[in-house]
Amino acid sequence: MKTVFRIMLVVLSAGLLGACALPRGGPSTSEVVESGRNEMLLLPITHWQGETENAGAMALMPDIFRTSGATDFQTLRRGDILSVTISEAAGNGSFPQTIVTPVTMESVEVAQDGAVTLPFAGQVQADGLTTAELTTAIRRRLVRQLFRPEVYVTRTGSTGRSVTVTGDVAQGGAVPLTPQSSRLSAIVGAAGVVREEGAEYVVEVHRDGTTAEVGIDTLYSDPSYDIVLMPGDVISLRRDSRFYIIMGAVGDAARVPLPRNDYMLIDALGNARGLEDTTADPTGVFVFRRASSMANDAGQDVIYRMNMSEPSNIFAATSFPLVPGDIVYVSFAPFNQTQKVLRAISGVSSLASSATRLR
């Protein structure tokens, strides 16, 4: 009777085991490879070089920002602030001296009608002239009232030739453009980035409804992104919110902020405390990447495969850059499922033994 009961219990337990799928943390290596063949583009990790520009740039710079000419600081415009000094030579008897000492007028603004208003000279058109041309125009107005007048005009600032800086900066607001500080790096440097330790920052430039974007480290390391700014541009600095996901048979599965432009696959694996010794399949390290994050002729999502049992693949991982939205997945080793089956069978056997003793 005991034997019959034991057999029935084992058969019942085995049936229950067969009816229930063993839990898994994700697809196996063979399942990922099979889906890569049928649904997505499966490539070895060494093929990343074909998309270097898209994978590593992490920047957006439309042509409108690269092709715009330099700001014209020679020609005066509405909103420019001038310093004007007028002096007069000593009188010769016929022309008494009107101005004994030179008169300097600071903060003379070119008005919206394009003119400046000065004592003795009245309104003088300035918009479109250089400072030298305006000097000549003012002197011509003064020769009928002053004896050998001398005029000196310099541009000291502008309310209309400026950009606006916002975001995580120490000094935001309107910033005037000058010949010495008209490029993006100069304006960002003058504003001062309020950095948090370990955080990366992105610089955005908004112009006429179009936005350029570049990581702050890229801005200072690659001169091609150090664009010339135009009056009216809005510059915004913010923390970089891009991320990647690492999951599967790793030490720490997590959603992780992408800390910098040159963050490599080997960095992600290292920060996740590597592969789990007892569960990971070293031949099945994958990077899932959306087609929108890269360039390929087929326009397909791509799975990159890394085989950590091959030393060459480990070297390749040191130069494989992650891009925002990447999913790093480490598959579980096949023997891990076998261990689960054995543990389940062992549990059933123990149950049968216990039941027999109870009988």
C-alpha positions in Angstrom: 0.0 0.0 0.0 2.9 2.3 0.9 4.5 1.6 -2.5 1.3 2.4 -4.4 0.8 5.6 -2.5 4.4 6.7 -3.1 4.0 6.0 -6.9 0.8 7.9 -7.1 2.3 10.9 -5.2 5.3 11.0 -7.5 3.2 10.7 -10.6 0.9 13.4 -9.4 3.8 15.7 -8.5 5.6 15.1 -11.8 2.4 15.9 -13.7 2.1 19.2 -11.8 5.7 19.9 -12.6 5.2 19.3 -16.3 2.1 21.5 -16.4 4.0 24.5 -14.9 6.7 26.3 -16.8 9.8 26.9 -14.6 10.3 30.6 -13.9 13.0 32.5 -15.8 14.5 35.9 -15.7 14.4 36.4 -19.5 15.0 34.7 -22.9 17.9 32.2 -23.3 20.8 32.8 -25.6 19.3 30.6 -28.3 15.9 32.3 -28.1 17.5 35.8 -28.5 19.6 34.5 -31.4 16.5 33.0 -33.1 14.5 36.2 -32.8 17.5 38.1 -34.1 17.4 36.0 -37.2 13.7 36.3 -37.8 12.6 39.7 -36.5 15.6 41.9 -35.9 19.1 42.4 -37.1 21.6 40.3 -35.1 25.2 41.5 -35.3 28.4 40.7 -33.5 29.6 43.4 -31.2 32.5 44.1 -33.6 30.1 45.6 -36.1 29.4 48.8 -34.2 31.9 50.8 -36.2 29.4 51.0 -39.1 27.4 53.5 -37.0 30.1 55.4 -35.2 28.7 58.9 -36.0 25.2 58.1 -34.7 26.3 56.0 -31.7 28.8 58.3 -30.2 27.8 61.8 -31.1 25.0 62.3 -28.6 24.4 65.7 -30.1 22.0 67.5 -32.5 23.2 70.4 -34.5 20.9 71.4 -37.4 22.5 73.1 -40.4 20.9 76.5 -39.5 23.3 76.7 -36.6 26.4 75.8 -38.6 25.8 77.9 -41.6 24.8 81.2 -40.0 27.4 83.9 -40.4 29.2 85.7 -37.6 27.4 88.5 -35.8 28.2 91.9 -37.4 29.8 94.0 -34.6 31.1 96.7 -36.9 27.7 98.0 -38.0 25.5 99.8 -35.4 22.0 98.5 -34.8 19.0 99.5 -32.8 19.6 98.9 -29.1 23.4 99.4 -29.3 24.8 101.4 -26.3 27.4 104.0 -27.2 29.9 106.2 -25.4 30.3 109.6 -27.2 33.0 112.2 -26.3 32.9 115.7 -27.8 35.7 118.2 -27.4 36.4 121.6 -29.0 39.7 123.3 -29.9 40.5 126.6 -28.1 38.8 129.7 -29.7 40.7 132.0 -32.0 38.9 135.2 -31.3 36.3 134.9 -34.0 34.9 131.6 -32.6 34.7 131.6 -28.8 35.2 128.2 -27.1 31.9 126.7 -26.1 33.2 123.5 -24.5 36.1 124.1 -22.2 36.6 120.5 -21.2 35.7 117.3 -23.2 32.1 116.1 -22.6 31.6 112.3 -22.4 28.1 110.9 -22.7 27.8 107.3 -21.5 24.9 105.0 -22.3 23.8 106.7 -25.5 21.3 104.2 -27.0 20.5 103.8 -30.7 16.7 104.3 -30.5 14.1 102.2 -32.4 14.0 104.9 -35.1 17.7 104.2 -35.7 18.9 107.6 -34.4 20.9 108.9 -31.4 20.2 112.3 -29.8 23.2 114.4 -28.7 23.7 118.0 -27.4 24.6 120.5 -30.1 24.1 117.8 -32.8 20.5 116.9 -32.2 19.3 113.6 -33.8 21.8 111.8 -35.9 21.0 108.6 -37.8 23.2 105.7 -36.6 21.6 102.5 -37.6 23.6 100.8 -40.4 26.7 103.0 -39.8 30.0 101.9 -38.4 31.3 103.9 -35.4 33.8 105.7 -37.7 31.0 106.7 -40.0 28.8 107.9 -37.1 31.8 109.9 -35.8 32.1 111.7 -39.2 28.3 112.4 -39.3 28.3 113.9 -35.8 31.3 116.1 -36.5 29.6 117.5 -39.6 26.6 118.5 -37.5 28.9 120.2 -34.9 31.2 122.3 -37.2 28.6 125.1 -37.4 28.4 125.4 -33.6 31.8 124.4 -32.3 35.3 125.4 -33.3 37.2 122.4 -34.7 35.1 119.8 -32.9 36.6 116.4 -32.1 34.3 113.4 -31.7 35.0 109.9 -30.3 32.4 107.1 -30.5 32.7 103.6 -29.1 30.1 100.9 -28.7 30.0 99.7 -25.1 27.1 97.2 -25.2 23.8 96.4 -26.7 20.3 95.6 -25.5 19.3 94.1 -28.8 22.5 92.2 -29.5 22.2 89.7 -26.7 21.3 86.1 -25.9 19.4 84.7 -22.9 20.9 82.0 -20.6 18.6 79.8 -18.4 18.8 76.5 -16.5 21.4 75.2 -14.2 23.7 78.2 -14.3 25.1 80.5 -11.7 24.4 83.7 -13.6 21.4 83.5 -16.0 19.5 86.2 -17.8 20.4 88.4 -20.8 24.0 88.3 -21.8 25.4 90.8 -24.4 27.3 89.4 -27.3 30.7 90.9 -28.0 33.5 90.2 -30.5 35.3 88.4 -27.7 32.4 86.4 -26.4 30.0 85.5 -29.3 30.6 81.7 -29.3 28.6 79.1 -27.3 31.5 78.0 -25.1 32.3 81.6 -24.0 28.7 82.3 -23.0 28.3 79.0 -21.2 31.6 79.5 -19.4 30.7 83.0 -18.3 27.3 81.9 -17.0 28.9 79.1 -14.9 27.4 75.6 -14.8 26.0 74.6 -11.4 27.2 71.0 -11.4 26.2 68.1 -9.2 28.9 65.5 -8.6 28.7 62.7 -11.2 26.0 64.4 -13.2 26.4 65.2 -16.9 24.9 68.3 -18.6 23.4 69.2 -21.9 23.5 72.6 -23.6 20.5 73.5 -25.8 20.4 76.5 -28.2 16.9 77.6 -29.4 16.7 79.8 -32.5 13.7 80.5 -34.7 11.8 77.4 -33.5 14.8 75.1 -34.1 16.8 73.5 -31.3 20.5 72.4 -31.2 21.7 70.1 -28.4 25.2 69.0 -27.3 26.7 67.5 -24.2 28.8 70.1 -22.3 31.9 67.9 -22.4 31.5 67.5 -26.2 31.1 71.2 -26.5 34.5 71.9 -25.0 36.3 68.9 -26.6 35.0 69.2 -30.2 35.3 72.7 -31.8 32.8 71.9 -34.5 30.0 72.3 -31.9 31.3 75.7 -30.6 28.9 77.6 -32.8 28.6 81.4 -33.3 25.6 82.7 -31.4 23.1 85.2 -32.9 21.1 87.9 -31.2 17.9 86.5 -29.7 19.3 83.0 -29.2 18.1 81.2 -26.0 20.7 78.9 -24.3 19.5 76.4 -21.7 21.6 74.1 -19.5 20.1 71.1 -17.9 21.1 67.7 -16.4 21.3 64.9 -18.9 18.3 62.6 -18.4 19.3 59.9 -20.8 19.7 56.4 -19.6 20.3 52.7 -20.4 18.9 49.6 -18.8 21.0 46.6 -17.7 19.2 43.4 -16.7 19.3 39.6 -16.7 22.1 37.5 -15.0 24.1 40.5 -13.6 25.0 41.6 -10.1 22.8 44.7 -10.1 20.0 45.1 -12.7 19.0 48.7 -12.9 17.9 51.7 -15.0 21.0 53.8 -15.1 21.7 57.4 -16.2 24.1 57.5 -19.1 26.9 59.4 -17.5 29.0 60.6 -20.4 29.4 60.4 -24.2 32.2 57.7 -24.1 30.4 55.3 -21.8 31.3 51.8 -23.0 29.6 48.4 -22.7 32.4 47.2 -20.5 31.7 50.2 -18.1 28.1 49.2 -17.8 29.0 45.6 -17.0 31.5 46.6 -14.5 29.1 49.0 -12.7 26.6 46.2 -12.5 29.2 44.1 -10.7 29.7 41.9 -13.7 28.0 38.7 -14.6 26.5 36.4 -12.0 28.9 33.5 -11.6 26.3 30.8 -11.0 23.6 31.9 -13.4 25.0 33.8 -16.4 25.7 32.5 -19.8 28.9 34.3 -20.9 28.2 33.6 -24.5 24.9 35.6 -24.3 25.6 39.2 -23.5 23.3 41.3 -25.8 22.7 45.0 -26.5 19.2 45.8 -27.8 19.2 49.0 -29.8 16.3 50.8 -31.5 16.7 51.7 -35.1 15.9 55.4 -34.2 19.2 55.4 -32.2 21.4 54.5 -35.1 21.8 54.3 -38.8 21.3 51.1 -40.8 20.1 50.6 -44.4 17.3 48.3 -43.3 15.9 50.6 -40.7 15.7 47.7 -38.3 16.1 47.3 -34.5 19.4 45.7 -33.8 20.7 43.2 -31.3 24.5 43.2 -30.8 25.9 40.0 -29.4 29.0 39.7 -27.2 30.6 36.4 -26.3 32.6 36.9 -23.2 34.3 33.6 -23.6 36.2 35.1 -26.4 39.0 37.5 -25.3 38.6 39.5 -28.5 35.0 40.3 -27.6 36.1 41.7 -24.2 38.5 44.0 -25.9 35.7 45.1 -28.3 33.5 45.9 -25.3 36.0 48.5 -24.2 35.3 50.5 -27.4 31.6 49.8 -27.8 29.7 53.0 -26.8 26.2 52.8 -25.3 23.6 55.2 -26.6 20.4 56.5 -24.8 17.7 53.8 -24.6 20.1 50.8 -25.0 19.1 47.6 -23.1 22.0 45.4 -22.0 20.8 41.9 -21.3 22.8 38.9 -20.0 21.0 35.6 -20.6 20.9 32.8 -18.1 23.0 29.7 -18.6 21.1 26.5 -19.8 22.3 24.5 -16.7 20.6 27.1 -14.5 17.2 25.7 -15.7 18.5 22.2 -15.2 19.3 23.1 -11.6 15.8 24.4 -11.1 14.4 21.1 -12.4 16.6 19.1 -10.1 15.7 21.2 -7.2 12.0 20.7 -8.0 12.4 16.9 -8.3 14.3 16.8 -5.1 11.5 18.7 -3.4 9.0 16.2 -4.8 11.1 13.2 -3.6 11.3 14.8 -0.1 7.5 15.2 -0.1 7.0 11.6 -1.1 9.4 10.4 1.6 7.6 12.5 4.2 4.2 11.2 3.1 5.5 7.6 3.3 6.7 8.2 6.9 3.3 9.6 7.8 1.6 6.5 6.5 
